Amino acid sequence: MTTQRRAAVDARNEAEAACGELADVLGRTGIVLPSLAVDPVTFGCEPPRVLVELGRCNVETARKLIAVLQRAAR
């Protein structure tokens, strides 16, 4: 495996782990982001710049997220 390919795989693995952790912690607060995923297009860049796609949610979920973030910001 080339160095560039290894870097891309490592970046994707890190992003997938972050997605899993984020989904877990959000789930513990009652928040589910149905479109939470790794953006597959961005991990093919040179160098890899993998992005986590938070996706879309309904207004109720947005309000829950706002409340959790406001409590955490205090």
C-alpha positions, -999 to +999 in steps of 0.1 A: +000+000+000+014+034-009+019+061+016-008+083+000-033+054+001-024+046+037-030+083+046-064+082+029-074+050+047-062+063+081-081+096+075-113+077+066-110+054+096-105+084+119-136+101+104-157+069+108-146+066+144-156+103+150-190+096+134-195+067+157-185+086+188-207+116+178-237+093+171-232+076+205-229+108+225-258+125+207-279+093+212-273+095+249-290+129+249-319+117+227-306+132+195-303+113+162-289+128+131-301+104+104-277+116+078-245+115+100-218+099+078-184+103+063-185+123+031-171+098+006-161+125-020-137+143+003-115+114+013-103+111-023-085+145-022-048+149-022-039+152+006-071+135+021-094+160+038-121+138+051-153+156+062-180+144+085-214+151+070-238+161+098-267+160+074-302+172+077-326+170+106-361+181+115-368+212+136-374+192+167-340+176+165-324+210+158-341+224+190-328+194+210-293+199+197-295+237+205-306+229+241-278+204+247-252+228+232-265+257+253-262+236+285-227+226+275-216+262+268-225+274+303 
